[in-house]
Amino acid sequence: MAIEALNGQAVARADWTPRRLDAASIQERLPLVLRWLKDAAEIPNTYLWGGTIGPDLDCSGLVQTAFASQSIWLPRDAYQQERFCSPVAVRPGNDQLLRPGDLLFFGTAQRCTHVAIHLEQGRYLHSSGQEHGRNGIGIESIHPSDQHPVACHYRSELRGAGRVTRCHDGTTLP
């Protein structure tokens, strides 16, 4: 029980406890997360480092905002999202274990620097900058047959994948 002041009066209220979402609840919401992503990609946008309010988002802001659209709360940065997920085995050209809504992580062996959301068949949606990307939201593939320079760059930096299997439906993470 918490005590707080309201108009100068002490008022007791019950402590708020977020409801934990399990993997099945998250899985049920993923089609709407993916729909939100596809709609966001249709709106003119540019990459904005640190962007968390659309239409201009960075990679982890896009992921966080897409999941938040369905009350699935994820950490802010790509490296935090990587640590938060349950690992899924993936490598360039092999997407057999990936499901729509899984996250793909990119960077160096030492550090995760980029995140994307798997759509299907190795294709993923992400927000990337000008230097190694499309300066906004785009779709690439982890398959070697995709020879677009952006796809080639990120495929060379693929670190792994993860699945969101736990979360709160509020603003506090476990």
N, C-alpha and C positions, 0 to 999 in steps of 0.2 A: 504494500500500500504506500503510495506517495502522497505527500502533503505539498500543495502549492497555493500560492496566493491568487485570488480572483477578486478584483475590486476591493483590495485591502482585507479580505476575509480568507482565513485558512480553509481550504477545501481538500477533502480526501478523495483520491481517485485510485482505481485499480491500476497496477503497473501494466503497461502494454507489453505483450509478448507476441512476436511475429509467429505466424503459422509456418511450419517447415514444409517445403514442397519436396515430395519424393520423385524418383526417376519417372514413374508412370505419369504423375501430374505434369512434369516438365515435358515429357514426350507428347502428351495431349495438346500442349500449347505451341509446339514447334511449327506446325503448319501456319499458324498466324504470325509467328516470328518471321518465317520465310516470306510470307505475303507482305509484311511490313517492309522487309528488305527490298523486295522487287519493286514495291511502290516508291520507296526512297530513291532507288536507282533511276526512276523515270523523271524525277524532279531535277532540274539543273542544279549542279553542285560542283564544288571544288574541294580539294583536300585542304583541311585546316588543322595543323598540328595543335593538339589539345582540344579540338572541337568535340563538344558533346551535345550541342543543340543544332539540329539540322536546319537547313539542308547540308551545311558544310561541316564535315566530321573527319576525324582521323580514324585510323583502323580500329583501335580499341573502343573509341567513342561510338563508332558504328555498331560494333558487336554489343556493347553495353546497352545502347539505346534500343536496338532491335529486341533484345531480350526483355528490357524494362517495359517495352510496349505491351508485354503480356504478363507484367508483374513478376518477372524472373530477374532477380537482382544479382548481378555479377560484379566482381572487382573492376576497377577502372582501367588499369594498364595491361598491355599484352602479356608481360611476364607474370603478372598476378593472375590473369585469366588462365594462363598455362598451368600454374600451380594449383588452381582451384578445380580444374577438370580431372576426370578419371582418364588415364591414358588410353589411347587407341592406336594400334600399330598401323603405320602408313609409311610408304616411301614413294618416290616419283614413279608413276606408271602403275602403282598397285593401290587401288582404292577399295578393295573387297570388303574390308571391315568398317568402312565409313558409312555413316547414315546422314541423311539430310539434317542439318542443324548442328552437326559436329563442328568443332573449331579446328582450324589448321594453324600451326605456329611456325614462324620463320625467323631466321637470324643466323647467328654464329653458334658454334659449339658451346661457347661460354654464355651467350645471352640471347633471349627471345626479344626481337625488335618489331615484330609484325604479326598480326592475327587476321584471319579470314573465316568466313562461314561456308562450310561445304553445302552445296546444293544437291548434286547427284552426279554419278559417274565421273568423279574426280574434278568436276567443275566447282569453283568457289567464287564467292562475291566478297569484295573487300574495297576499302578506300585506300588509295595509294597516292603518294605525292608526285611531283614532276620529275625528280631525278631518276627514279626507278619505276615509275608508274604512269597512271593515266590522269593524274591531277583530279581525282574524284573517285566515285564509285564505278567499279567495272567488274567484269567476269573473266576469270582465267581458268586454266586447267593444270593439274599436276602431271598430265600425260605428255610424254616426249613428242607426241604428234602435234602439240600446240607449240608452234615455233615463233609466236609473237614475242618480241623482246621482253615485255613485262612478264609473261608467263615463264620464259626462260630464266630471267633473273630470280624470281621467287622460287621456282622449282629448285634452283641451285642452293637456296637457303632454307629448304624445308627441314624443320627440326622434328616435327611430329604432329600428332593430333590429340584431341581430347573431347570428352563428352561431358556435358553438364548433367550431373546426376543428383545434385542436392542444391538446395537454396532455400531462402526464406521468401515469403511473399510480402516482405516489408523492406525497410531500408537498412536493416542490420544483418550482417553476414555472420555465419557461425564461427 
